[in-house]
């Protein structure tokens, strides 16, 4: 009888722990709680989180999970009310790729951009003229043999 009682108490405790975890997860997911790891790493003297970098030029490269990161950056821009540079309709969706990038390829409505995230032929001068001075330039690199294999497989499936 005592063993059965211990099992029921353990089940109740387990249920309560799972309930707390699920509730916290739900609240985090629904943005009712703003939680970041910086909260645990701040010194008591510092009361603010690190500065967000909101000016980003993502140099997208083929077959490197760049579409995934592009999607994350689109969501970040939307969440933070940032302007994303978008191509003119005659250049869409790749800023007239494979031509070398020019700010003439950017839609005029998005010229005061905080972010740019698309395939483009890198042109440092044109990007520096377009983007704010404190822009962070990022890309993704992939081991060349693995990338070539992925490109070969991708184009083999999508060509004649």
Backbone as ProteinMPNN parsed JSONL, in Angstrom:
{"seq_chain_A": "XXXXXXXXXXXXXXXXXXXXXXXXXXXXXXXXXXXXXXXXXXXXXXXXXXXXXXXXXXXXXXXXXXXXXXXXXXXXXXXXXXXXXXXXXXXXXXXXXXXXXXXXXXXXXXXXXXXXXXXXXXXXXXXXXXXXXXXXXXXXXXXXXXXXXXXXXXXXXXXX", "coords_chain_A": {"N_chain_A": [[0.822, -1.176, 0.0], [1.943, 1.213, 0.821], [3.922, 1.527, -1.12], [2.417, 1.945, -3.451], [1.298, 4.422, -2.857], [3.61, 6.032, -2.842], [4.323, 5.893, -5.533], [2.162, 7.235, -6.707], [2.529, 9.804, -5.649], [4.993, 10.439, -6.808], [4.21, 10.409, -9.495], [2.452, 12.606, -9.518], [4.23, 14.707, -8.894], [5.915, 14.564, -11.121], [4.075, 15.147, -13.133], [3.445, 17.82, -12.421], [5.942, 19.09, -12.779], [6.306, 18.71, -15.552], [4.094, 20.158, -16.45], [4.776, 22.776, -15.669], [7.097, 23.154, -17.244], [6.012, 22.908, -19.855], [4.186, 25.06, -19.852], [5.916, 27.264, -19.498], [7.426, 27.002, -21.849], [5.409, 27.409, -23.773], [4.677, 30.077, -23.178], [7.09, 31.4, -23.725], [7.312, 30.859, -26.458], [5.085, 32.197, -27.454], [5.836, 34.767, -27.061], [5.217, 35.988, -24.6], [6.9, 36.075, -22.549], [10.014, 37.557, -22.326], [12.966, 36.247, -22.914], [16.389, 35.667, -22.72], [19.688, 34.269, -23.096], [21.57, 36.084, -22.233], [20.642, 37.191, -19.915], [21.492, 35.534, -17.881], [24.204, 35.858, -17.963], [24.942, 38.435, -17.458], [26.674, 40.961, -15.678], [26.146, 42.138, -12.328], [26.426, 44.908, -12.313], [25.881, 45.784, -14.892], [23.039, 46.83, -16.608], [21.786, 46.652, -19.013], [21.031, 44.913, -22.056], [23.214, 43.548, -24.597], [23.992, 45.559, -27.458], [21.812, 45.477, -30.249], [22.537, 44.497, -33.522], [21.342, 46.039, -36.206], [21.747, 46.723, -38.803], [22.503, 45.016, -41.535], [24.249, 43.269, -44.02], [23.74, 40.54, -45.796], [25.517, 38.277, -47.484], [24.489, 36.187, -49.63], [25.017, 32.825, -50.429], [25.055, 30.107, -52.736], [23.651, 26.927, -51.886], [24.302, 26.674, -49.096], [22.728, 26.682, -46.861], [21.726, 29.169, -46.865], [19.236, 30.212, -47.514], [17.698, 29.572, -45.324], [18.895, 31.14, -43.295], [18.395, 33.612, -44.457], [15.597, 33.726, -44.264], [15.33, 33.847, -41.474], [16.515, 36.344, -41.02], [14.711, 37.977, -42.432], [12.469, 37.694, -40.781], [13.483, 38.779, -38.412], [13.902, 41.436, -39.249], [11.253, 42.182, -39.797], [10.099, 41.901, -37.244], [11.471, 43.883, -35.852], [10.795, 46.183, -37.148], [12.327, 47.017, -39.41], [13.869, 48.165, -42.483], [14.019, 46.307, -45.381], [16.131, 45.839, -48.083], [14.928, 45.458, -51.284], [14.733, 43.921, -54.538], [14.294, 45.668, -57.706], [11.421, 45.187, -59.805], [12.155, 44.306, -62.37], [14.5, 43.071, -61.839], [14.095, 41.118, -60.028], [14.219, 37.845, -58.518], [16.748, 38.335, -57.588], [18.461, 40.656, -57.488], [19.299, 41.315, -60.131], [21.143, 39.309, -60.624], [23.281, 37.36, -62.66], [24.718, 39.795, -62.825], [27.061, 42.312, -61.703], [26.528, 43.676, -58.513], [24.558, 46.625, -58.105], [23.362, 49.692, -56.773], [21.3, 50.59, -58.299], [19.748, 48.428, -58.85], [18.1, 48.109, -56.727], [14.874, 48.446, -55.365], [13.296, 51.609, -55.353], [11.651, 52.321, -53.143], [12.723, 50.939, -51.044], [15.235, 51.965, -50.532], [16.46, 53.236, -48.299], [17.747, 51.235, -46.631], [17.99, 48.849, -43.955], [18.771, 46.277, -44.036], [20.029, 43.827, -46.321], [19.505, 40.954, -48.137], [20.157, 38.753, -50.257], [20.894, 36.768, -53.193], [23.684, 37.99, -54.856], [26.161, 39.528, -56.941], [29.01, 40.387, -55.389], [29.758, 43.738, -54.642], [31.637, 45.823, -53.219], [31.912, 48.675, -53.008], [29.436, 49.67, -54.03], [27.631, 48.496, -52.202], [28.496, 49.674, -49.811], [27.812, 52.321, -50.294], [25.054, 52.093, -50.348], [24.239, 50.951, -47.875], [23.987, 51.634, -44.275], [26.712, 53.152, -42.35], [27.544, 51.524, -40.2], [27.084, 48.906, -40.871], [26.992, 45.38, -40.635], [28.672, 42.851, -42.289], [27.921, 39.71, -43.432], [28.228, 36.191, -44.173], [27.836, 32.768, -45.286], [29.978, 30.043, -45.238], [30.929, 27.034, -46.873], [32.335, 23.776, -46.856], [34.181, 23.15, -49.75], [34.091, 20.714, -51.414], [31.873, 19.315, -50.455], [29.916, 21.238, -50.956], [30.017, 21.373, -53.759], [29.16, 18.789, -54.422], [26.534, 18.924, -53.449], [25.506, 20.971, -55.098], [25.753, 19.694, -57.599], [23.999, 17.509, -57.284], [21.589, 18.896, -56.854], [21.245, 20.374, -59.297], [21.233, 18.262, -61.08], [18.822, 17.02, -60.56], [17.067, 19.031, -61.347], [17.458, 19.619, -63.993], [16.978, 19.028, -67.477]], "CA_chain_A": [[0.0, 0.0, 0.0], [2.835, 2.36, 0.917], [4.601, 1.618, -2.414], [1.446, 2.525, -4.372], [1.193, 5.823, -2.476], [4.849, 6.667, -3.288], [4.244, 5.979, -6.992], [1.201, 8.301, -7.021], [3.178, 11.085, -5.321], [5.993, 10.647, -7.854], [3.476, 10.753, -10.723], [1.951, 13.97, -9.364], [5.372, 15.603, -9.004], [6.33, 14.539, -12.526], [3.056, 15.885, -13.869], [3.607, 19.245, -12.126], [7.17, 19.554, -13.438], [6.016, 18.782, -16.992], [3.15, 21.26, -16.637], [5.55, 24.023, -15.57], [7.953, 23.239, -18.427], [5.152, 23.175, -21.025], [3.646, 26.417, -19.737], [7.018, 28.192, -19.776], [7.719, 26.879, -23.274], [4.317, 28.064, -24.495], [4.777, 31.525, -22.973], [8.255, 31.855, -24.488], [6.981, 30.757, -27.884], [4.075, 33.206, -27.777], [6.448, 36.053, -26.731], [4.684, 36.584, -23.385], [8.064, 36.229, -21.692], [11.191, 37.873, -23.121], [14.038, 35.517, -22.247], [17.613, 35.422, -23.487], [20.777, 33.742, -22.277], [22.322, 37.203, -21.666], [20.131, 37.441, -18.573], [22.279, 34.748, -16.939], [25.627, 36.181, -18.091], [25.178, 39.841, -17.151], [27.196, 41.276, -14.352], [25.148, 42.932, -11.605], [26.587, 46.337, -12.613], [25.311, 46.126, -16.201], [21.589, 46.683, -16.581], [21.208, 46.591, -20.36], [21.524, 43.832, -22.903], [24.126, 43.979, -25.651], [23.382, 46.3, -28.568], [21.394, 44.699, -31.414], [23.009, 44.981, -34.822], [20.168, 46.056, -37.065], [22.158, 46.988, -40.17], [23.176, 43.78, -41.927], [24.3, 42.854, -45.42], [23.979, 39.096, -45.835], [25.962, 37.869, -48.801], [23.883, 34.861, -49.759], [25.735, 31.935, -51.336], [24.28, 28.923, -53.099], [23.812, 25.617, -51.244], [24.977, 26.789, -47.802], [21.652, 26.959, -45.898], [21.553, 30.617, -46.857], [17.803, 30.55, -47.533], [17.242, 29.472, -43.939], [19.334, 32.341, -42.595], [17.666, 34.732, -45.057], [14.269, 33.725, -43.654], [15.494, 34.327, -40.098], [16.761, 37.784, -41.097], [13.437, 38.605, -42.804], [11.637, 37.728, -39.579], [14.106, 39.747, -37.498], [13.609, 42.768, -39.786], [9.832, 42.449, -39.592], [9.86, 42.035, -35.8], [12.101, 45.109, -35.375], [10.355, 47.28, -38.009], [13.472, 47.453, -40.204], [13.649, 48.181, -43.928], [14.78, 45.305, -46.119], [16.334, 46.201, -49.484], [14.328, 44.49, -52.2], [15.093, 44.248, -55.92], [13.292, 46.193, -58.637], [10.687, 44.073, -60.409], [12.876, 43.771, -63.52], [15.695, 42.371, -61.337], [13.682, 40.174, -58.993], [14.367, 38.036, -57.082], [18.171, 38.231, -57.249], [19.215, 41.876, -57.775], [19.854, 41.179, -61.493], [22.217, 38.313, -60.64], [24.675, 37.402, -62.234], [25.399, 41.087, -62.983], [27.678, 42.835, -60.49], [25.519, 44.443, -57.783], [24.501, 48.075, -58.175], [22.203, 50.202, -56.039], [20.227, 50.785, -59.282], [18.932, 47.208, -58.85], [17.265, 48.134, -55.525], [13.611, 49.172, -55.518], [13.439, 52.92, -54.7], [10.939, 52.387, -51.864], [13.535, 50.275, -50.004], [16.611, 52.464, -50.607], [17.023, 53.502, -46.97], [17.667, 49.872, -46.097], [18.773, 48.375, -42.818], [19.264, 44.938, -44.367], [19.936, 43.301, -47.672], [19.751, 39.513, -48.018], [19.799, 38.053, -51.483], [22.024, 36.433, -54.045], [24.18, 39.117, -55.642], [27.61, 39.549, -57.162], [29.509, 41.35, -54.406], [30.351, 44.99, -55.079], [31.844, 46.489, -51.931], [31.652, 50.113, -53.11], [27.988, 49.886, -54.18], [26.977, 48.144, -50.939], [28.838, 50.679, -48.801], [27.011, 53.517, -50.597], [23.65, 51.784, -50.07], [23.972, 50.557, -46.493], [24.528, 52.522, -43.234], [28.139, 52.99, -42.081], [27.827, 50.495, -39.193], [26.561, 47.629, -41.362], [27.769, 44.148, -40.452], [28.646, 42.017, -43.489], [28.016, 38.308, -43.039], [27.947, 35.171, -45.173], [28.023, 31.397, -44.821], [30.919, 29.284, -46.049], [30.746, 25.592, -46.784], [33.467, 23.014, -47.377], [33.952, 23.161, -51.197], [33.715, 19.431, -52.02], [30.494, 19.061, -50.041], [29.056, 22.182, -51.67], [29.965, 20.953, -55.163], [28.303, 17.606, -54.472], [25.17, 19.392, -53.272], [25.136, 21.674, -56.338], [25.614, 18.691, -58.654], [22.758, 16.78, -57.028], [20.475, 19.82, -57.052], [21.042, 20.668, -60.72], [20.915, 17.006, -61.766], [17.371, 16.794, -60.397], [16.283, 20.107, -61.927], [17.778, 19.866, -65.397], [16.392, 18.203, -68.464]], "C_chain_A": [[0.877, 1.255, 0.0], [3.559, 2.583, -0.404], [3.704, 2.288, -3.45], [1.298, 4.018, -4.112], [2.418, 6.599, -2.953], [4.838, 6.861, -4.805], [3.305, 7.115, -7.39], [1.798, 9.678, -6.741], [4.22, 11.423, -6.399], [5.329, 11.041, -9.17], [2.958, 12.187, -10.661], [3.086, 14.984, -9.512], [5.856, 15.695, -10.449], [5.362, 15.336, -13.383], [3.22, 17.391, -13.66], [4.851, 19.829, -12.802], [6.932, 19.702, -14.94], [5.059, 19.932, -17.305], [3.874, 22.604, -16.606], [6.417, 24.212, -16.808], [7.134, 23.58, -19.669], [4.597, 24.587, -20.997], [4.723, 27.446, -20.056], [7.373, 28.174, -21.254], [6.669, 27.592, -24.114], [4.431, 29.581, -24.376], [5.976, 32.114, -23.714], [7.937, 31.891, -25.974], [6.009, 31.849, -28.307], [4.551, 34.618, -27.435], [5.797, 36.751, -25.541], [5.798, 36.785, -22.36], [9.238, 36.522, -22.614], [12.402, 37.307, -22.393], [15.215, 35.347, -23.182], [18.689, 34.917, -22.546], [21.585, 34.876, -21.637], [21.881, 37.501, -20.237], [21.002, 36.722, -17.545], [23.76, 35.119, -16.95], [25.933, 37.639, -17.784], [25.788, 39.985, -15.773], [26.162, 42.144, -13.644], [25.227, 44.422, -11.95], [25.944, 46.713, -13.94], [23.818, 45.843, -16.197], [20.967, 46.609, -17.964], [21.817, 45.431, -21.133], [22.454, 44.406, -23.955], [23.338, 44.653, -26.775], [23.028, 45.352, -29.717], [21.996, 45.32, -32.658], [21.841, 44.896, -35.782], [20.499, 46.394, -38.509], [23.047, 45.833, -40.626], [23.111, 43.599, -43.433], [24.685, 41.379, -45.415], [24.307, 38.715, -47.267], [25.606, 36.398, -48.979], [24.66, 34.04, -50.783], [24.938, 30.654, -51.535], [24.669, 27.705, -52.252], [24.605, 25.669, -49.934], [23.986, 27.019, -46.66], [21.368, 28.447, -45.82], [20.082, 31.023, -46.917], [17.203, 30.477, -46.127], [17.631, 30.728, -43.167], [18.626, 33.58, -43.155], [16.271, 34.848, -44.43], [14.334, 34.25, -42.226], [15.696, 35.84, -40.094], [15.513, 38.548, -41.524], [12.541, 38.743, -41.57], [12.161, 38.733, -38.562], [13.781, 41.171, -37.949], [12.144, 43.133, -39.548], [9.532, 42.717, -38.111], [10.384, 43.371, -35.259], [11.786, 46.327, -36.247], [11.513, 47.883, -38.805], [13.12, 47.414, -41.691], [14.595, 47.196, -44.598], [14.906, 45.768, -47.567], [15.778, 45.078, -50.357], [14.65, 44.897, -53.635], [13.934, 44.889, -56.688], [12.619, 45.001, -59.312], [11.415, 43.49, -61.62], [14.162, 43.041, -63.119], [15.348, 41.237, -60.376], [13.932, 38.741, -59.436], [15.815, 38.192, -56.646], [19.003, 39.476, -57.544], [20.001, 41.76, -59.081], [21.07, 40.251, -61.563], [22.189, 37.596, -61.986], [25.411, 38.712, -62.514], [25.996, 41.504, -61.646], [26.684, 43.792, -59.834], [25.698, 45.946, -57.971], [23.277, 48.527, -57.394], [21.043, 50.509, -56.987], [19.3, 49.567, -59.343], [17.934, 47.189, -57.69], [16.016, 48.965, -55.79], [13.699, 50.484, -54.739], [12.752, 53.031, -53.336], [11.791, 51.822, -50.728], [14.977, 50.788, -49.968], [17.219, 52.861, -49.265], [16.983, 52.199, -46.177], [18.52, 49.683, -44.859], [19.422, 47.038, -43.149], [19.128, 44.677, -45.851], [20.333, 41.834, -47.586], [19.303, 38.817, -49.293], [21.072, 37.648, -52.21], [22.407, 37.681, -54.82], [25.669, 38.925, -55.882], [28.153, 40.691, -56.32], [30.175, 42.551, -55.072], [30.463, 45.857, -53.833], [31.473, 47.974, -51.985], [30.155, 50.402, -53.177], [27.247, 49.573, -52.881], [27.274, 49.179, -49.855], [28.07, 51.982, -49.04], [25.546, 53.311, -50.2], [23.368, 51.638, -48.579], [24.548, 51.574, -45.502], [25.985, 52.175, -42.9], [28.464, 51.846, -41.126], [27.304, 49.113, -39.586], [27.536, 46.494, -41.079], [27.58, 43.301, -41.703], [28.858, 40.573, -43.067], [27.749, 37.409, -44.247], [28.08, 33.808, -44.522], [29.001, 30.73, -45.783], [30.665, 27.8, -45.84], [31.961, 24.908, -47.395], [33.221, 22.777, -48.874], [33.508, 21.836, -51.812], [32.261, 19.086, -51.682], [29.529, 19.978, -50.785], [28.92, 21.785, -53.14], [29.044, 19.743, -55.324], [26.827, 17.996, -54.357], [24.665, 20.118, -54.521], [24.876, 20.678, -57.466], [24.292, 17.932, -58.506], [21.545, 17.657, -57.309], [20.21, 20.042, -58.539], [20.771, 19.408, -61.542], [19.429, 16.722, -61.698], [16.531, 17.81, -61.172], [16.641, 20.441, -63.375], [17.266, 18.712, -66.236], [16.44, 16.758, -68.432]], "O_chain_A": [[0.605, 2.223, -0.71], [3.792, 3.733, -0.778], [4.173, 3.107, -4.241], [1.184, 4.799, -5.057], [2.275, 7.726, -3.428], [5.297, 7.89, -5.3], [3.611, 7.878, -8.307], [1.593, 10.613, -7.515], [4.308, 12.568, -6.843], [5.83, 11.913, -9.881], [3.021, 12.908, -11.657], [2.922, 16.006, -10.179], [6.168, 16.781, -10.938], [5.774, 16.104, -14.252], [3.141, 18.158, -14.62], [4.808, 20.938, -13.334], [7.315, 20.71, -15.532], [5.211, 20.604, -18.326], [3.605, 23.472, -17.436], [6.47, 25.308, -17.366], [7.524, 24.45, -20.449], [4.546, 25.246, -22.035], [4.475, 28.394, -20.801], [7.599, 29.228, -21.848], [7.006, 28.3, -25.063], [4.296, 30.292, -25.372], [5.884, 33.208, -24.27], [8.266, 32.857, -26.661], [6.112, 32.369, -29.418], [3.769, 35.567, -27.506], [5.816, 37.98, -25.468], [5.656, 37.567, -21.421], [9.439, 35.804, -23.593], [12.813, 37.841, -21.362], [15.043, 34.923, -24.325], [18.607, 35.117, -21.335], [22.223, 34.663, -20.606], [22.667, 38.009, -19.438], [21.227, 37.245, -16.454], [24.496, 34.736, -16.041], [27.096, 38.039, -17.847], [25.471, 39.247, -14.841], [25.376, 42.822, -14.306], [24.218, 45.125, -11.889], [25.502, 47.85, -14.104], [23.384, 44.752, -15.829], [19.746, 46.511, -18.085], [22.956, 45.027, -20.897], [22.477, 45.617, -24.176], [22.167, 44.347, -27.002], [23.845, 44.52, -30.113], [21.965, 46.539, -32.826], [21.399, 43.802, -36.134], [19.614, 46.354, -39.364], [24.183, 45.686, -40.174], [22.055, 43.755, -44.045], [25.811, 41.018, -45.072], [23.462, 38.822, -48.156], [26.324, 35.501, -48.538], [24.928, 34.516, -51.886], [24.246, 30.181, -50.633], [25.841, 27.485, -51.946], [25.466, 24.824, -49.686], [24.375, 27.504, -45.597], [20.83, 28.931, -44.823], [19.723, 32.086, -46.411], [16.3, 31.244, -45.792], [16.804, 31.315, -42.469], [18.296, 34.496, -42.402], [15.824, 35.947, -44.104], [13.47, 35.025, -41.816], [15.118, 36.542, -39.265], [15.272, 39.652, -41.035], [11.932, 39.79, -41.351], [11.387, 39.45, -37.928], [13.426, 42.017, -37.128], [11.834, 44.255, -39.148], [8.8, 43.649, -37.776], [9.814, 43.927, -34.321], [12.42, 47.373, -36.112], [11.664, 49.103, -38.869], [12.192, 46.717, -42.102], [15.81, 47.247, -44.406], [13.899, 46.059, -48.213], [16.117, 43.907, -50.184], [14.821, 46.083, -53.92], [12.763, 44.684, -56.367], [13.201, 43.919, -59.377], [11.304, 42.291, -61.876], [14.836, 42.459, -63.97], [16.228, 40.482, -59.963], [13.862, 38.452, -60.631], [16.094, 38.183, -55.447], [20.191, 39.335, -57.834], [21.194, 42.061, -59.138], [21.918, 40.388, -62.444], [21.096, 37.24, -62.426], [26.64, 38.732, -62.445], [25.508, 41.107, -60.588], [26.071, 44.618, -60.51], [26.813, 46.465, -57.994], [22.266, 47.825, -57.357], [19.911, 50.672, -56.531], [18.18, 49.673, -59.841], [17.028, 46.357, -57.664], [16.09, 50.051, -56.365], [14.13, 50.483, -53.585], [13.226, 53.761, -52.466], [11.596, 52.19, -49.569], [15.853, 50.113, -49.427], [18.442, 52.812, -49.133], [16.27, 52.084, -45.18], [19.601, 50.255, -44.72], [20.481, 46.7, -42.62], [18.256, 45.215, -46.533], [21.38, 41.504, -47.028], [18.17, 38.343, -49.377], [22.168, 38.113, -51.896], [21.543, 38.356, -55.379], [26.35, 38.242, -55.117], [27.783, 41.847, -56.53], [31.033, 42.405, -55.943], [29.513, 46.536, -53.442], [30.787, 48.47, -51.091], [29.658, 51.277, -52.467], [26.334, 50.304, -52.5], [26.392, 49.521, -49.067], [27.715, 52.671, -48.084], [24.879, 54.25, -49.765], [22.364, 52.149, -48.082], [25.486, 52.297, -45.836], [26.436, 51.054, -43.136], [29.539, 51.254, -41.22], [27.107, 48.254, -38.727], [28.746, 46.632, -41.262], [26.45, 43.06, -42.127], [29.854, 40.247, -42.421], [27.12, 37.827, -45.219], [28.402, 33.708, -43.338], [28.861, 30.845, -47.001], [30.24, 27.37, -44.767], [32.547, 25.416, -48.351], [32.167, 22.258, -49.243], [32.62, 21.836, -52.664], [31.515, 18.617, -52.542], [28.451, 19.549, -51.197], [27.827, 21.853, -53.702], [28.242, 19.687, -56.257], [25.979, 17.466, -55.074], [23.531, 19.905, -54.951], [23.896, 20.806, -58.2], [23.563, 17.739, -59.478], [20.582, 17.21, -57.931], [19.072, 19.911, -58.991], [20.14, 19.486, -62.596], [18.84, 16.238, -62.664], [15.42, 17.501, -61.605], [16.171, 21.441, -63.916], [17.14, 17.58, -65.769], [15.906, 16.103, -69.328]]}, "name": "protein", "num_of_chains": 1, "seq": "XXXXXXXXXXXXXXXXXXXXXXXXXXXXXXXXXXXXXXXXXXXXXXXXXXXXXXXXXXXXXXXXXXXXXXXXXXXXXXXXXXXXXXXXXXXXXXXXXXXXXXXXXXXXXXXXXXXXXXXXXXXXXXXXXXXXXXXXXXXXXXXXXXXXXXXXXXXXXXXX"}
